[in-house]
């Protein structure tokens, strides 16, 4: 048993894959006014173009529920943690290069609390968590982001993607990017 643990530990140590971690402070607005929590996104791997196409097709065919179902079948690309929760797997994470750095977009199924489900509250329809980090590599102090803790997606009358929220978006400030392996995560 000890030999197995040593081999497993050395395999991880020599694999060279180091996750990227992004830490931020979330400031609530509106009904969440005054709440300050830490948000951590651990990125083990970025989602592929094929993953994006799968989600686009799922959304086109089944709207928000199709997206939720498709995300539930995908393997985790990372893990998101919010102060006061254990956190949960994040199944879709994309990196988009920008002129000053990169955007990191993520979406995953939101864990519903026992109370929400038991009371069958309106919030159970908002079963996604999404967000975006705008990482500024030229001036780290300008890195920002937004978190949509309880969201649902739909297409508006103009054909544009719209994010409906049960609360307000949380502004992400004091963003720190602990880079992993370049080109991997």
N, C-alpha and C positions, 0 to 999 in steps of 0.2 A: 504494500500500500504506500509506504514512504517513497519507494522508488518511482511509483506512478506519479505521485505529487511532485517529485523533483523533476521528472521528465516534462510534465505538463507546465511547471513553472519555468523551466529553461526554454521550452518551446515558445512561450509567450515573451520571454525576455529577449530571445534572439530573432523573433519574427520582424522586429523593426517597426511595427505598426504602433504608432502613438496617437491616441484620439485627440482631436481638436476640441477644446473647451471654450465656450463663450459665456462669460458671466456678465450680468447686467442688473441694474436696479430698476424695478418696475414701479412707476408712479400711477396709481389709480386716479380716475377722474369721475366726475358725476357721483353716482351712488357709491363708488369705491373710493371717493375722495379721502385723502389722508392715509390710505393704506400704502405702505412702502414694503415691498417684498423683493427678495433676490430671485432671479431667474437664471438657470444654468442650462445650456444646451451642450450636451456631449455628442460630438459627431464622430462616429466610427467609420462611416463611408458615405459618400454622396450618392444620391439616387441617379439612375441612368436615364438617358433619353427615352428608352423603352418604358421605364416606369412612368415617366411623364405622359407618354402616349396612352398607356393603360388607364391612367387616371382621367385623362381628357375624354377618352371613349366611354369610361364608366359614368362620368358626369353627363355626357351627352345622352346616354341611354337611360340612366336612372336618376338624374338630377342629384340632389344632395345625398339621398340614400344609396344611390349607386356608387358615389364617391366613398361613403362610409364603408360599404361592403368591400370595395376594392382595396382600401387602406387596411382593412382587417385581414386581408389575405397576403399582404406584403410582409417581407421580413424587415426587422427593425434596422434603420440606418443610424440611429442614435438614441439618446435618452434625454428627456426634458424634465427638469426639476423646478418646482416653485416652492418657496418657503411655506412650510405648514403642510406639505404633501410628501408622499414617498416618491413622487414622480412617476413617469410612465414612458414606455418606448415611443420613439418618434419614427414613423415609418417612411416619411418622404422629406428629404432635405436636398435642396439644389443650390449650387453656387453659380452666380452670374457675374462675370467680370464687369467692372465699371472703370471709368477713366481715373478714379481716385483709389480704387481698391476692388471691392466686390460686394455683392448683395448675397445674403444667405436667406433663402425662403424655406419655410417648413410648414407641414400640415400633418396632423395625425388625429386619430380618434381620441376623443376626450373620455376619460374615465368618469362615469356617472356615479354619484354618491348613492348610497343605499336610500337615504331620505328622499332624494329626487325621484328615484324609481318607485319607491313605496307610495309616495303622494301623487305620482304621475303628474308632476309639475310641468309647467310650460317649458322649463329649461331643458328637459330631456330631448326636445327637438333640436337643440343647439349642441350637437354631439361631436363637434370638431374643435380642435385647438390649432390655431395657425399663427404665423408671425413672420417677421422679416428683420434681419439685421443689415444695416448699411455700414460695412466696415471700411473706414477711411485709412488706408495704409500710409498716406502722406502726412496726415495729422490725426493721430490716434484720439485726440480729445474731441474730434468731430464725429466719431462713430456713434450711431444712434440705432434705434429700432422701435418696433411696435409689436405688441402681443395681443392677439384676439383670443382670450381664454375660453370663451364659449361662443361658438360661431356656427352658422349654416351658410352654404353657398347657394346662389341662384343666379339666373340670367335675367337682367332687367329688360324693359321694353325696347331699349336701343341695342340689345344683343351683347351687352357688356357684363362681365362677371361682377356680381355684387356680393359683398359679405354682410350678412345680417348678424347682429350681436344681441345677446341677452343683456349685456351691460355695455360698458364703454371700452374702447381699446385702451390698453395700458402703454404708455410711453416708456421706452427702454432707454435709460441713461447710464452713464458711467460704465460703458461697454469695455470689457477687457477680452481680448482675443488671445488665448493660449494656443498658439498654432501647433498642429500635429505634424504629420509628414506631408510636405508640399507635394501636390499632385495626387495624393491619395485621399487625404481628409483635411 
